[in-house]
Amino acid sequence: MVEKEEDPKDESLIMVELNKDVVVRAITSILTEIYNENMDSSKIKLIEAQKINAFFSKKIPSISIQAYFDRIMKYTKMEDTTLVIVLIYIDKLCESSNFLLTENNIHR
């Protein structure tokens, strides 16, 4: 019986996919935690003011944040590092303009 040698490329591709999954889960977890914190009753006035914002959706999408990012990663060639940069930009947006992530805008 001849043993088949494993191709190191196959193993590295598996590791890349695992890393992407870990990054996507971490980022969606962070974003979910942020919007859960933003649903605090003390922030109602800020949320109401955001309803005129172009990012505000009247209907909350039925897809979860995790599923949303999984679809982005599945159908685009986006690198996991790009998602980290997106998270940084979202954080900067929120800091600089009192923008709150909520269920109504997190998918946009």
Backbone bond lengths (Angstrom), bond angles and torsions (degrees), N, CA, C in turn:
res aa  C-N    CA-C-N  psi(-1)  N-CA   C-N-CA  omega(-1)  CA-C   N-CA-C  phi
1 M - - - 1.436 - - 1.525 108.22 -
2 V 1.315 115.93 128.08 1.463 121.82 -179.75 1.524 108.58 -95.92
3 E 1.340 114.30 125.68 1.467 118.40 177.25 1.508 110.34 -80.19
4 K 1.311 115.21 136.46 1.451 121.15 178.40 1.520 108.67 -84.09
5 E 1.327 115.16 127.53 1.464 118.89 177.46 1.518 109.55 -74.11
6 E 1.326 114.83 139.28 1.464 118.99 177.42 1.512 109.27 -79.29
7 D 1.298 115.07 136.96 1.455 121.10 177.47 1.530 108.52 -81.77
8 P 1.348 117.94 121.26 1.476 119.51 -179.47 1.530 112.72 -59.84
9 K 1.323 117.08 -25.16 1.462 120.43 178.45 1.531 110.21 -64.32
10 D 1.342 116.79 -40.75 1.457 120.65 179.63 1.519 110.65 -60.48
11 E 1.315 116.62 -42.85 1.465 120.83 -179.52 1.527 110.97 -66.01
12 S 1.324 117.27 -40.32 1.466 119.53 -179.59 1.532 110.75 -68.23
13 L 1.324 118.13 -34.10 1.462 120.93 176.56 1.521 110.73 -65.66
14 I 1.313 116.79 -39.34 1.463 120.62 177.70 1.522 109.60 -63.49
15 M 1.330 117.63 -42.88 1.457 121.33 179.86 1.527 111.11 -63.77
16 V 1.333 117.25 -39.27 1.465 120.81 178.49 1.521 109.71 -62.61
17 E 1.332 117.27 -44.43 1.462 120.77 179.52 1.523 110.80 -63.64
18 L 1.335 116.76 -41.16 1.460 120.00 177.82 1.517 110.79 -62.93
19 N 1.330 116.39 -41.82 1.460 119.87 179.15 1.519 111.11 -63.59
20 K 1.324 117.76 -41.06 1.463 120.74 178.02 1.519 110.46 -61.18
21 D 1.322 116.59 -44.06 1.463 120.18 179.15 1.521 111.22 -60.83
22 V 1.316 116.75 -41.99 1.467 120.96 179.61 1.524 110.21 -64.53
23 V 1.324 117.13 -44.33 1.465 121.47 179.61 1.525 110.41 -63.63
24 V 1.323 117.39 -45.33 1.474 121.01 -179.85 1.527 109.99 -61.76
25 R 1.326 117.26 -45.05 1.468 119.95 178.87 1.525 111.30 -62.61
26 A 1.329 116.72 -41.40 1.467 119.99 -179.77 1.524 110.99 -64.51
27 I 1.317 117.05 -45.52 1.462 120.92 -178.12 1.526 110.82 -66.59
28 T 1.318 117.83 -42.67 1.460 118.95 178.66 1.527 111.05 -66.24
29 S 1.300 116.20 -33.33 1.466 119.78 176.59 1.528 111.03 -65.59
30 I 1.327 116.18 -43.07 1.467 120.98 178.34 1.525 110.52 -63.18
31 L 1.323 116.96 -48.03 1.464 120.87 -179.40 1.528 111.59 -62.85
32 T 1.315 116.69 -40.18 1.463 120.44 178.61 1.523 110.78 -64.14
33 E 1.317 116.17 -41.83 1.466 120.09 177.58 1.529 111.16 -62.82
34 I 1.332 116.28 -40.33 1.466 120.26 179.38 1.522 110.73 -63.41
35 Y 1.337 117.59 -49.11 1.471 117.04 -177.03 1.516 111.63 -70.68
36 N 1.328 118.42 -27.79 1.469 119.36 173.95 1.530 111.02 -65.68
37 E 1.327 116.61 -40.36 1.471 120.53 176.56 1.529 111.11 -65.23
38 N 1.318 116.62 -34.42 1.461 121.02 -178.17 1.530 113.13 -73.97
39 M 1.297 117.40 -10.60 1.463 120.32 179.33 1.524 111.08 -85.75
40 D 1.315 116.65 7.21 1.465 122.23 177.27 1.523 109.80 -60.61
41 S 1.295 116.96 141.80 1.467 121.38 -176.64 1.533 113.12 -62.42
42 S 1.318 117.98 -22.31 1.464 120.38 179.64 1.534 112.04 -71.87
43 K 1.318 117.02 -11.55 1.467 120.64 -177.47 1.527 112.57 -106.80
44 I 1.310 116.72 11.68 1.465 121.53 -177.14 1.530 112.20 -57.91
45 K 1.327 117.80 -42.77 1.478 120.73 -178.33 1.525 110.81 -61.80
46 L 1.335 116.55 -42.08 1.460 120.57 178.84 1.532 110.77 -65.50
47 I 1.302 116.42 -40.50 1.472 120.62 178.37 1.522 110.27 -64.36
48 E 1.321 117.38 -43.02 1.468 121.25 178.53 1.527 110.70 -61.68
49 A 1.325 117.39 -39.40 1.464 121.33 179.47 1.527 111.61 -66.10
50 Q 1.310 117.07 -26.94 1.465 121.07 -178.41 1.522 113.34 -79.14
51 K 1.310 117.63 -9.82 1.462 120.35 -176.63 1.522 112.85 -63.31
52 I 1.325 117.26 -19.95 1.472 119.73 177.42 1.530 111.35 -89.53
53 N 1.305 117.39 -4.36 1.460 123.39 -179.61 1.531 110.25 -70.70
54 A 1.320 116.58 145.74 1.468 121.46 180.00 1.524 112.99 -64.72
55 F 1.320 117.28 -21.31 1.461 120.64 -179.42 1.528 112.69 -83.68
56 F 1.311 118.01 -11.82 1.459 121.65 -175.56 1.521 110.52 -78.91
57 S 1.314 116.27 129.29 1.458 121.84 177.68 1.526 109.24 -107.91
58 K 1.327 116.31 131.68 1.463 119.39 179.33 1.529 111.07 -67.13
59 K 1.324 115.88 -33.44 1.456 120.84 -178.98 1.529 108.75 -107.59
60 I 1.315 116.12 128.48 1.462 120.88 177.99 1.528 108.23 -75.43
61 P 1.335 117.51 124.99 1.469 120.16 -179.75 1.528 111.45 -60.10
62 S 1.325 116.17 147.53 1.462 120.43 -178.08 1.530 112.18 -81.18
63 I 1.323 117.46 -15.44 1.459 121.05 -178.98 1.533 109.78 -80.26
64 S 1.316 115.99 138.25 1.463 119.84 179.01 1.531 110.21 -73.54
65 I 1.309 115.36 162.32 1.469 119.80 178.13 1.526 109.67 -61.90
66 Q 1.327 116.40 -42.12 1.472 120.93 179.05 1.529 110.35 -58.72
67 A 1.325 116.84 -49.10 1.465 120.90 -179.72 1.525 111.08 -64.50
68 Y 1.325 116.42 -36.42 1.464 121.78 178.73 1.527 110.89 -61.45
69 F 1.328 116.43 -49.60 1.461 119.78 179.42 1.528 112.05 -69.88
70 D 1.327 117.47 -33.70 1.470 120.03 174.95 1.520 110.37 -59.83
71 R 1.339 116.39 -42.09 1.474 120.25 178.28 1.527 111.48 -65.38
72 I 1.323 116.62 -41.53 1.466 119.72 177.96 1.522 110.26 -58.97
73 M 1.324 115.97 -46.22 1.459 119.89 -178.28 1.531 111.46 -69.13
74 K 1.316 117.40 -32.42 1.460 121.00 -178.99 1.523 112.18 -71.76
75 Y 1.336 116.67 -41.78 1.461 120.36 -172.09 1.527 114.75 -100.53
76 T 1.310 117.96 1.10 1.464 120.98 175.21 1.514 108.80 -125.22
77 K 1.295 115.46 171.24 1.466 120.26 177.23 1.523 110.31 -101.21
78 M 1.323 115.46 29.35 1.453 120.81 -177.53 1.526 109.96 -68.02
79 E 1.308 115.20 134.66 1.458 121.10 176.37 1.519 109.66 -82.22
80 D 1.311 116.48 155.41 1.456 120.35 178.90 1.528 111.45 -64.77
81 T 1.330 116.54 -29.23 1.469 119.47 177.60 1.527 110.91 -65.78
82 T 1.322 116.50 -31.49 1.465 120.47 177.44 1.522 110.15 -64.43
83 L 1.329 117.22 -37.36 1.461 120.18 177.75 1.529 111.10 -63.69
84 V 1.314 116.44 -37.12 1.468 119.87 177.86 1.523 109.41 -64.01
85 I 1.328 117.09 -42.27 1.464 121.29 178.48 1.529 110.30 -64.75
86 V 1.328 117.43 -39.20 1.463 121.46 176.36 1.527 110.10 -59.10
87 L 1.319 116.41 -43.42 1.465 120.60 178.45 1.528 110.97 -61.18
88 I 1.326 117.11 -39.74 1.466 121.27 178.23 1.526 110.12 -64.55
89 Y 1.334 117.03 -44.20 1.472 120.13 179.01 1.524 111.65 -63.76
90 I 1.318 116.87 -40.18 1.465 120.04 177.90 1.524 109.70 -62.34
91 D 1.326 116.11 -42.38 1.466 120.29 178.47 1.525 111.11 -61.92
92 K 1.333 117.15 -43.51 1.475 121.11 178.76 1.526 110.96 -63.89
93 L 1.325 117.33 -41.16 1.465 121.46 177.18 1.521 110.72 -59.80
94 C 1.314 115.73 -46.26 1.465 120.31 -178.45 1.523 111.73 -65.01
95 E 1.328 116.66 -38.90 1.465 120.86 179.61 1.524 112.49 -69.49
96 S 1.311 116.69 -41.92 1.462 120.43 -171.67 1.529 113.99 -81.15
97 S 1.329 117.80 -19.67 1.462 118.32 -173.69 1.528 114.06 -131.67
98 N 1.307 117.85 15.66 1.467 121.45 -176.76 1.523 112.31 53.90
99 F 1.306 115.82 33.18 1.463 122.44 178.25 1.525 107.86 -81.22
100 L 1.325 116.58 131.00 1.459 121.13 178.64 1.518 110.59 -108.74
101 L 1.314 116.63 132.19 1.452 120.25 172.66 1.519 107.85 -77.36
102 T 1.313 115.80 129.03 1.463 121.50 177.21 1.523 108.26 -135.65
103 E 1.309 115.94 175.31 1.465 120.45 176.49 1.516 111.17 -61.67
104 N 1.325 116.73 -22.53 1.464 121.21 -176.96 1.526 113.95 -84.15
105 N 1.327 117.76 -13.04 1.462 118.20 -177.70 1.527 114.24 -132.52
106 I 1.300 118.23 -6.64 1.461 120.04 -173.69 1.531 112.84 -67.46
107 H 1.307 118.43 -24.84 1.452 121.42 178.52 1.530 113.20 -82.25
108 R 1.307 115.69 -8.64 1.464 118.30 -176.63 1.488 109.92 -99.90
